[in-house]
Amino acid sequence: MTRALRPVDLARLAGVSTQLVRDYADAGILPPTERTPSGYRRFHRAHADALLTYRALARGFGAETARAVLRAVHAGDTAAALALVDAAHAALHARREALRATAEALEAVTGEAAPAPRAPLTVGEAAAHVGVRPSALRVWEAAGLLAPARERGTRHRRYGAADLRDARVISLLRQAGYLLSRIRPVLAELRATGSSEALREALAEHSRTLTRTSRAALEGASRLHAYLGD
């Protein structure tokens, strides 16, 4: 018979609090537990393995997916658990493909000489040119990323060639998941030097993050494979 483990033993093993261990047990992330006559949970090695598997899956696929995978395993539905893992891998691949496409598009946007429109464009015309809603341009302006000229008297916005280029860059970076606060320094360097180095570095950083996530996902899947074997 294996030695019983206390919540504190599992907590120390995984580097979490004892309350979190209890929460994991209640959430079905750990296998069902026995209770002592006095009502205390009695954990065993299988619970420790489940806890470590969950933590590894969470690092690679996120807590929500990891929780769903372990619940499916403990419900006896291994096929559903593996389907969730497959979907998470596919999502990672999609993010990597989107990043590649964004990098290519950004190089095209920043490398080309943007043709000057015949006349400054209205907000609606500029939005159609960039492929976004007019409200997006207004949000980016409120965030300090765009500063279109204003007509005297009417105060209507008028977008020139540089504004359109910046809006296209913002749109592409937003599609890649960048927060507005992270786009600001990229635009600042682009305007100041005309260089796309900041854009390249931002995308390279995102690529490195994806690589770390992929490695964590691989470790999580390996842990799950071992846990299913046990």
HUBELCOR-V264210 format. One record per residue. RES is the residue in three letters. SS is DSSP state (H for helix, E for strand, - for the rest). PHI is phi in radians with two decimals (none if undefined). OMEGA is omega in radians with two decimals (none if undefined). Layout:
# HUBELCOR-V264210
res = <RES | RES>
ss = <SS | SS>
phi = <PHI | PHI>
omega = <OMEGA | OMEGA>
This chain:
# HUBELCOR-V264210
res = <MET | THR | ARG | ALA | LEU | ARG | PRO | VAL | ASP | LEU | ALA | ARG | LEU | ALA | GLY | VAL | SER | THR | GLN | LEU | VAL | ARG | ASP | TYR | ALA | ASP | ALA | GLY | ILE | LEU | PRO | PRO | THR | GLU | ARG | THR | PRO | SER | GLY | TYR | ARG | ARG | PHE | HIS | ARG | ALA | HIS | ALA | ASP | ALA | LEU | LEU | THR | TYR | ARG | ALA | LEU | ALA | ARG | GLY | PHE | GLY | ALA | GLU | THR | ALA | ARG | ALA | VAL | LEU | ARG | ALA | VAL | HIS | ALA | GLY | ASP | THR | ALA | ALA | ALA | LEU | ALA | LEU | VAL | ASP | ALA | ALA | HIS | ALA | ALA | LEU | HIS | ALA | ARG | ARG | GLU | ALA | LEU | ARG | ALA | THR | ALA | GLU | ALA | LEU | GLU | ALA | VAL | THR | GLY | GLU | ALA | ALA | PRO | ALA | PRO | ARG | ALA | PRO | LEU | THR | VAL | GLY | GLU | ALA | ALA | ALA | HIS | VAL | GLY | VAL | ARG | PRO | SER | ALA | LEU | ARG | VAL | TRP | GLU | ALA | ALA | GLY | LEU | LEU | ALA | PRO | ALA | ARG | GLU | ARG | GLY | THR | ARG | HIS | ARG | ARG | TYR | GLY | ALA | ALA | ASP | LEU | ARG | ASP | ALA | ARG | VAL | ILE | SER | LEU | LEU | ARG | GLN | ALA | GLY | TYR | LEU | LEU | SER | ARG | ILE | ARG | PRO | VAL | LEU | ALA | GLU | LEU | ARG | ALA | THR | GLY | SER | SER | GLU | ALA | LEU | ARG | GLU | ALA | LEU | ALA | GLU | HIS | SER | ARG | THR | LEU | THR | ARG | THR | SER | ARG | ALA | ALA | LEU | GLU | GLY | ALA | SER | ARG | LEU | HIS | ALA | TYR | LEU | GLY | ASP>
ss = <- | - | - | - | E | - | H | H | H | H | H | H | H | H | - | - | - | H | H | H | H | H | H | H | H | H | - | - | - | - | - | - | - | E | E | - | - | - | - | - | E | E | E | - | H | H | H | H | H | H | H | H | H | H | H | H | H | H | H | H | H | - | H | H | H | H | H | H | H | H | H | H | H | H | - | - | - | H | H | H | H | H | H | H | H | H | H | H | H | H | H | H | H | H | H | H | H | H | H | H | H | H | H | H | H | H | H | H | H | H | H | - | - | - | - | - | - | - | - | - | E | - | H | H | H | H | H | H | H | H | - | - | - | H | H | H | H | H | H | H | H | H | - | - | - | - | - | - | E | E | - | - | - | - | - | - | E | E | E | - | H | H | H | H | H | H | H | H | H | H | H | H | H | H | H | - | - | - | - | H | H | H | H | H | H | H | H | H | H | H | H | H | H | - | - | - | H | H | H | H | H | H | H | H | H | H | H | H | H | H | H | H | H | H | H | H | H | H | H | H | H | H | H | H | H | H | H | H | H | ->
phi = <none | -1.28 | -1.24 | -1.22 | -1.99 | -1.60 | -0.93 | -1.17 | -1.15 | -1.19 | -1.09 | -1.16 | -1.10 | -1.71 | 1.27 | -2.23 | -1.45 | -1.12 | -1.13 | -1.15 | -1.05 | -1.11 | -1.11 | -1.07 | -1.12 | -1.15 | -1.46 | 1.46 | -1.24 | -1.79 | -1.08 | -0.95 | -1.95 | -1.44 | -2.13 | -1.31 | -0.95 | -1.53 | 1.71 | -1.40 | -1.21 | -2.09 | -1.70 | -2.36 | -1.04 | -1.05 | -1.19 | -1.14 | -1.11 | -1.11 | -1.11 | -1.16 | -1.13 | -1.07 | -1.09 | -1.19 | -1.11 | -1.11 | -1.15 | -1.59 | -2.08 | 1.69 | -1.11 | -1.11 | -1.15 | -1.04 | -1.10 | -1.15 | -1.11 | -1.18 | -1.10 | -1.13 | -1.04 | -1.28 | -1.51 | 1.48 | -1.85 | -1.12 | -1.06 | -1.15 | -1.10 | -1.22 | -1.11 | -1.13 | -1.14 | -1.03 | -1.11 | -1.17 | -1.09 | -1.10 | -1.14 | -1.10 | -1.08 | -1.10 | -1.11 | -1.18 | -1.15 | -1.12 | -1.13 | -1.07 | -1.12 | -1.14 | -1.07 | -1.14 | -1.16 | -1.13 | -1.07 | -1.17 | -1.16 | -1.43 | -1.54 | -1.53 | -1.49 | -1.13 | -1.15 | -1.28 | -1.13 | -1.03 | -2.56 | -0.94 | -1.62 | -1.30 | -1.08 | -1.17 | -1.16 | -1.12 | -1.08 | -1.13 | -1.11 | -1.47 | 1.59 | -2.29 | -1.41 | -0.97 | -1.08 | -1.13 | -1.08 | -1.18 | -1.10 | -1.15 | -1.17 | -1.10 | -1.45 | 1.49 | -1.57 | -2.17 | -2.52 | -1.14 | -1.18 | -2.11 | -1.23 | -1.19 | 1.49 | -1.35 | 1.14 | -1.18 | -1.27 | -2.38 | -1.83 | -1.67 | -1.06 | -1.13 | -1.09 | -1.16 | -1.06 | -1.07 | -1.13 | -1.17 | -1.10 | -1.04 | -1.04 | -1.17 | -1.18 | -1.12 | -1.11 | -1.48 | 1.67 | -1.41 | -1.28 | -1.04 | -1.12 | -1.48 | -1.39 | -0.99 | -1.16 | -1.13 | -1.14 | -1.05 | -1.22 | -1.08 | -1.26 | -1.31 | -2.05 | 1.28 | -1.60 | -1.77 | -1.07 | -1.11 | -1.13 | -1.07 | -1.18 | -1.06 | -1.22 | -1.13 | -1.09 | -1.11 | -1.13 | -1.12 | -1.08 | -1.10 | -1.12 | -1.10 | -1.13 | -1.11 | -1.13 | -1.14 | -1.12 | -1.09 | -1.12 | -1.09 | -1.11 | -1.12 | -1.08 | -1.13 | -1.02 | -1.13 | -1.16 | -1.12 | -1.13 | -1.18>
omega = <-3.12 | -3.13 | 3.11 | 3.13 | 3.10 | 3.07 | -3.12 | 3.11 | 3.11 | -3.14 | 3.13 | -3.12 | -3.07 | -3.12 | 3.11 | 3.13 | 3.09 | 3.11 | 3.12 | 3.08 | 3.11 | 3.12 | 3.10 | 3.13 | 3.14 | -3.08 | -3.13 | 3.10 | 3.05 | 3.09 | 3.08 | -3.10 | 3.01 | 3.08 | 3.03 | 3.10 | 3.14 | 3.05 | -3.14 | 3.08 | 3.08 | -3.13 | 3.10 | -3.07 | 3.13 | 3.11 | 3.09 | 3.12 | 3.12 | -3.13 | 3.14 | 3.09 | 3.13 | -3.10 | 3.12 | 3.10 | -3.12 | 3.12 | -3.09 | -3.00 | -3.09 | -3.05 | -3.08 | 3.12 | 3.14 | 3.13 | -3.13 | 3.14 | -3.10 | 3.09 | 3.12 | 3.11 | -3.08 | 3.03 | 3.13 | -3.11 | -3.11 | -3.13 | 3.12 | 3.12 | -3.13 | 3.08 | 3.10 | 3.11 | 3.11 | -3.13 | 3.13 | 3.07 | 3.13 | 3.12 | 3.09 | 3.12 | 3.13 | 3.10 | 3.14 | 3.11 | 3.11 | 3.12 | 3.12 | -3.14 | 3.12 | 3.12 | 3.13 | -3.13 | 3.14 | 3.10 | 3.12 | -3.11 | -3.05 | -3.10 | -3.10 | 3.01 | -3.06 | 3.14 | 3.13 | 3.10 | -3.13 | 3.09 | 3.07 | -3.06 | 3.01 | -3.13 | 3.12 | 3.12 | 3.12 | 3.14 | 3.12 | 3.13 | -3.10 | -3.11 | 3.11 | 3.07 | 3.06 | 3.14 | 3.12 | 3.12 | 3.14 | 3.11 | -3.14 | 3.07 | 3.12 | 3.12 | 3.11 | -3.12 | 3.10 | 3.11 | -3.13 | 3.08 | 3.11 | 3.06 | 3.04 | 3.10 | -3.07 | -3.10 | 3.08 | 3.13 | 3.07 | -3.03 | 3.08 | -3.07 | -3.13 | 3.10 | -3.13 | 3.09 | -3.13 | -3.13 | 3.11 | 3.09 | 3.12 | -3.11 | -3.12 | 3.13 | 3.08 | 3.09 | 3.10 | 3.05 | -3.11 | 3.04 | -3.13 | -3.13 | -3.14 | 3.13 | -3.05 | -3.13 | 3.09 | 3.11 | -3.12 | 3.14 | 3.14 | -3.14 | -3.05 | -3.02 | -3.05 | -3.09 | 3.08 | -3.12 | 3.13 | 3.09 | -3.14 | -3.12 | 3.11 | 3.13 | 3.10 | 3.09 | 3.12 | 3.11 | 3.11 | 3.09 | 3.11 | 3.12 | 3.10 | 3.12 | 3.13 | 3.10 | 3.10 | 3.11 | 3.11 | 3.10 | 3.13 | 3.12 | 3.11 | 3.08 | -3.13 | 3.12 | 3.12 | -3.12 | 3.09 | 3.10 | 3.12 | none>
